[in-house]
Every structure is written in C-alpha cells, then in structure tokens.
Amino acid sequence: MSPTQQSLFIPYRQGQLHVRFIPAKGMNKQFTPILMLHGAMSNGRVFYSDSGRGLGCYLAEQGFDVYVLDTAGRGKSTPLIDKYYDLGQGEVIREQLPLVQSFILQCHPLAAKVHWCAHSWGGVLMASSLIRFTDLQANVASFLTFGTKRTIKIKSLRKWLMVDVFWNRLAPLVATKQGFFDAYRYRFGMDNESHQSLSQSIDWVRGEWIDHDDHFNYAIAAKNTIWPITWFIAGKNDSVLGNPSDVQDMMSECGFQQAEYTLLAKEHGNLYDYGHADMLTHKQASDDHFIKVKNWYLAQAQ
C-alpha cells in the first residue's frame, strides 16, 4: 500500500507552487524532513508515484517526512508554462527554494534543518541557492544529488546529438517560435521548459556560473560556502546528462568540505549499471541503492 500523500500549495507571485507531501509512515521518532527537487524538462514525479514507487515514497516508508517541489510552471504548480511565462531558473534559486524551505520549517517547528535532495539540474539550482544564502547554509542538514553536473565536457556522438544539436540548437529554435519549449508534447521530457530557463541553463552548461539577472558569481562564492554533508551519486550508464566525469567536475568546482561520491555500477555491487533517469525510477532501486540512501540519512540522525 502506498503512503498517504497530500498536495500542498504555497502562494507564489500570481499563482501557486505545488509541493507533494509524503508523510512518514508508522514512526514515532521525528527525523529531519527532506525536500526533493527535480531537474530540467521534469517535475516532482521523478521522486514519487500515486502507487507508492519512487525514492520519496520509499523514504516516507522508512519514517521521513518528504516534500517534493514542482518548480513554478511545472507539475501541479500554476500557472503552467506557456508562451506568456517569463520566469527562469534565477527565480527558483532566489525565491522558490528559500520560500519552500521556510514553509517546511514552519510545518516542523521542532526541526532546525531540512535535508535537500535533487536529481540532475535540480542539484545545480539547489547548490546555487546554498551558495547564495548563508541562512540556507545554516539550516540545510545535508545535500544529496543524483546525476548532477553543471558542465558537460565529455565528447561523444551521443553527446553531440543530445546536447549540441538538440538542446543547444533545436530546442531554442522551438522555444523562440512558441515562446517556450513544449518538451512534454514532443516526448522529450516529463514537463516543459520556459524560454528563459532553457537559455540560461545552456549558458551555464557551456560557460561561467554567473546569475543572468544580477551577475552574482556562484563559482567565486562557492569557495567561501559552508557546505552541509554532501553525497553525489552517478550512474555508470549515464553517458551524457550526468556523466560520472562531469559529476566529479562539479564536485571539484564547488570545493565541498564533506563530500562522498558513489558510482552505481554492477562492478561496485549494484544490481544494475544505472542511467540518468532509472537511478530513481528503476523498479529494483528500492532493493538496491535506496537502502544505502536510507542508511545515510539514518546515520545523520544518530
């Protein structure tokens, strides 16, 4: 049976942010709550399903209160991305993540901190928010990412087709014509991308880590950031979007004080050589690395 789930809505600008709340099941001990963030062309469902599958549901079964954010315009957040939508990734970093963090802490008055967990580009956005705000550095308990990279430096035919041709050229042409990138309609992803988020993420992947709105330099500020306990997870079969070498490059760029790195691969004892999405969605993940994730969170509660 799937854990009880609730859709919570936080007023934001002229609409609402949707947060999927998956409460801890059958546990008396209060663990630190967990906030999860999706990547580009995606939404919160990468972490949960109505039937109870996914990392969010799994951790709720283990006693953690889990909150999964749909960033503005995606999932059940409103208004949805369309040709009139004018927000980019900067609003996620500067407004939405701090807002949801404050909301969760208000829901848990006895909790001093919140665990942060992200997939893919969501990890870049979370890292950026942590770099930028010292109060978040003080009340984020840990930072866990799956397939997160800031730059893509690997070279291959698949990378050229997926990134250089599709993401960097074709997607912006479609977005310019339509006013946004209708990724869901064309079956390129779980959700759509605004023209702003698309162009900003392209710039970051190819260039410097600088805010497009106010020119805040995240790469420089990262050197003075007090990071929480951090764990970067990569998949052996994630050849492009979260290539292990690019994941390690981001770890080096951030200069983490306490960071672990894990490669999900059969040669390291995993059931599969995981790829970019199935490290979270594979039906056997709950019998594999999800157990290690649970134990990592439990170790912090000791």
URSUL-V147708 format. One record per residue. RES is the residue in one small letter. PSI is psi as a letter, one per 40 degrees, with the letter a starting at -180 (NA if undefined). NEAR is the number of other C-alpha atoms within 8 Angstrom. Layout:
<<RES	PSI	NEAR> <RES	PSI	NEAR>>
This chain:
<<m	h	4> <s	i	8> <p	i	12> <t	h	6> <q	i	9> <q	i	7> <s	h	8> <l	i	8> <f	h	9> <i	h	9> <p	h	8> <y	h	7> <r	b	5> <q	e	6> <g	a	9> <q	i	13> <l	h	15> <h	h	15> <v	h	12> <r	h	13> <f	h	12> <i	g	14> <p	i	11> <a	i	14> <k	h	10> <g	f	6> <m	h	8> <n	d	4> <k	h	5> <q	h	7> <f	i	8> <t	h	12> <p	i	13> <i	h	12> <l	h	13> <m	i	14> <l	h	17> <h	i	16> <g	a	12> <a	i	9> <m	f	12> <s	i	13> <n	a	16> <g	e	14> <r	e	8> <v	e	11> <f	e	14> <y	i	12> <s	i	9> <d	d	7> <s	e	6> <g	e	11> <r	i	13> <g	i	13> <l	d	11> <g	d	14> <c	d	16> <y	d	12> <l	d	13> <a	d	15> <e	d	11> <q	e	10> <g	e	13> <f	h	15> <d	h	14> <v	h	17> <y	h	14> <v	h	13> <l	h	14> <d	h	16> <t	i	13> <a	h	12> <g	e	11> <r	i	14> <g	b	12> <k	e	9> <s	i	15> <t	i	11> <p	i	9> <l	i	11> <i	h	12> <d	a	8> <k	e	7> <y	e	6> <y	h	10> <d	e	7> <l	i	9> <g	a	12> <q	d	11> <g	d	11> <e	d	9> <v	d	12> <i	d	13> <r	d	9> <e	d	9> <q	d	11> <l	d	11> <p	d	11> <l	d	8> <v	d	9> <q	d	10> <s	d	8> <f	d	8> <i	d	11> <l	d	12> <q	d	7> <c	e	6> <h	g	7> <p	e	7> <l	e	4> <a	h	9> <a	e	7> <k	i	11> <v	h	16> <h	i	12> <w	h	14> <c	h	12> <a	i	16> <h	h	13> <s	b	17> <w	d	13> <g	d	13> <g	d	16> <v	d	11> <l	d	11> <m	d	13> <a	d	8> <s	d	10> <s	d	13> <l	d	12> <i	d	12> <r	d	8> <f	h	8> <t	d	9> <d	d	6> <l	d	10> <q	d	13> <a	d	8> <n	f	9> <v	h	12> <a	d	12> <s	i	10> <f	h	12> <l	h	11> <t	i	13> <f	h	12> <g	f	17> <t	h	18> <k	i	17> <r	d	11> <t	i	11> <i	h	11> <k	e	5> <i	i	9> <k	h	6> <s	i	6> <l	d	6> <r	d	7> <k	d	12> <w	d	10> <l	d	9> <m	d	10> <v	d	9> <d	d	10> <v	d	10> <f	d	10> <w	d	11> <n	d	10> <r	d	9> <l	d	9> <a	d	10> <p	d	13> <l	d	8> <v	d	11> <a	d	13> <t	d	9> <k	d	7> <q	e	8> <g	e	13> <f	i	16> <f	h	14> <d	g	10> <a	d	13> <y	d	11> <r	d	6> <y	e	6> <r	f	7> <f	e	8> <g	i	9> <m	d	10> <d	i	12> <n	i	14> <e	h	13> <s	i	16> <h	d	14> <q	d	10> <s	d	11> <l	d	12> <s	d	9> <q	d	11> <s	d	9> <i	d	10> <d	d	9> <w	d	12> <v	d	10> <r	e	8> <g	a	7> <e	i	8> <w	g	8> <i	h	10> <d	h	10> <h	d	8> <d	d	5> <d	e	5> <h	f	7> <f	h	7> <n	h	9> <y	d	12> <a	d	11> <i	d	7> <a	d	10> <a	d	11> <k	d	8> <n	e	6> <t	h	10> <i	g	6> <w	i	10> <p	i	10> <i	h	10> <t	i	12> <w	h	11> <f	h	15> <i	h	13> <a	i	17> <g	h	17> <k	d	13> <n	e	8> <d	g	14> <s	e	10> <v	c	10> <l	d	10> <g	f	15> <n	h	16> <p	d	13> <s	d	7> <d	d	14> <v	d	15> <q	d	10> <d	d	10> <m	d	12> <m	d	10> <s	d	8> <e	d	8> <c	d	9> <g	f	8> <f	i	9> <q	d	7> <q	g	8> <a	h	9> <e	i	7> <y	h	9> <t	h	8> <l	h	10> <l	h	14> <a	i	13> <k	d	9> <e	e	5> <h	e	7> <g	e	6> <n	i	11> <l	d	8> <y	i	7> <d	g	11> <y	i	12> <g	a	11> <h	d	13> <a	d	7> <d	e	8> <m	e	11> <l	d	10> <t	e	11> <h	h	7> <k	e	6> <q	e	7> <a	d	11> <s	e	11> <d	e	7> <d	b	10> <h	e	10> <f	d	11> <i	d	9> <k	d	8> <v	d	8> <k	d	10> <n	d	8> <w	d	8> <y	d	8> <l	d	8> <a	d	7> <q	e	6> <a	e	7> <q	NA	4>>
